[in-house]
Amino acid sequence: MANLLRSVILSLLVLCTAASSVFAQLYFPPKNSEDWETTSPESLNWCSDSINALYNFLEEKNSKAFIVLEDGKIVLEKYFDSFGPDSFWYWASAGKTLRATLVGIAQREGALSLNDKVSQHIDTGWTNCCLDKENLVQVQHLLTMTSGLDDRVADPYCTDDTCLRYLANAGTRWAYHNGPYNLTRNVLESATDESLNQFTRTRVLNLTGMDGFWAPSGYNTLFLSTARSMARFGLLMLNGGDWGVQPVLADTNYFKAMTTRSQDLNKSYGYLWWLNGQETHMLPGTQFKFTGSIIPNAPADMFAGLGKNDQKVYVVPSQGLVVVRMGNDAGGSLFAKSSFDDQLWRRLSELECATGSLKDRVPGTIKVYPQPADQILNVEIGGNHKFDGRILDLNGRVVIRFNEKELNLSSLAPGTYVLRCETEKQIFHQRIHITK
């Protein structure tokens, strides 16, 4: 009996140690407190002159709040004008990302499926299409902006049946169309038999320490919160949809689908998340495909919630970063080279005192892609330098050694690892994420 008891205790200790090691890399602030651990900019080799220049830029661009987290800890936090840590502000379309998370939770609970017809949850006749075309529109099409409904109507936010006109079969045309998206509220409330605010509070806010609420604005329903709550949401996403060891989204397959390309029409769009680092992208209000990333100066693996008047939540898994900006219109056109997004990320990339940057710690020398990775990871070494490569788990153990530029990951379990490459001139580290 004593031996059995010792065996059980040992097993529990092993499990607890393994669980703690997985989450040791990210810090999660307490849910019922404003206490939040910080990391000094100096420890990251960020120069005070560059930080001050960044703050001046943000103030010039009508910002109200700005936060940078690194591995969950606050590195930068700045408020402007009369705005402060307790001030509430709207997320605008950045709140779509929270709505997508709620849909994933509802699906995990069995209240709905992405393959459900929208008319299973709201009465038929919600469009002015004939019934066979209306029934093509599934919940997933509301999340991927592929409903096929005409975004060229006078009020693209309108959810009246007269505003929801057939243009193409669902799934065959991408268009950034707020009217169909707005119906995700109707679908969620019908499927869960709870108000949107109640479902959000019990499934996300209470589990993460976020504050906030949904408020009607015309046909829209906007989420409002403090900047720190937006940062908490970004941290939730950085951790794959769970708050430390507390399940929130609790569906790794849905999280992966939400934060990677959801269709091939616009490769830079997931489930209401914008994706950086793709070969092409489409923009709101156009049917053109543009070459390259939506935000060239930002890390390639970044995914982002982007809202009207430049409400931003950026998540960069490879570097453990969450960046939040709230405020008024910063000017510039959406996603253009002169846009606020690209200007901001250029300044972020210049924070380090050394030659490295947030975008690429060794610019033009070592690149690691894709992120997240499935079976194959590519390591691009500029100048054909010889290198010694290693993949380490979160306990620092070497699980793979390699010296080839194409690395097979099939032997590794899904999760977070650290890639280390050493050449004759430098040592390079980057966090990588493996999915299967």
Helices and strands as residue ranges (DSSP letters): H 2-23, G 41-44, H 48-60, E 63-70, E 73-79, E 89-90, G 92-95, H 96-108, G 118-120, H 131-134, H 139-144, G 161-163, H 178-192, H 196-200, I 201-205, H 206-208, E 213-217, E 220-225, H 227-238, H 252-258, E 274-275, E 280-281, E 290-291, E 303-307, E 311-316, G 317-319, E 321-327, H 340-349, E 366-369, E 376-381, G 382-384, E 388-392, E 398-402, E 406-408, E 415-422, E 427-434
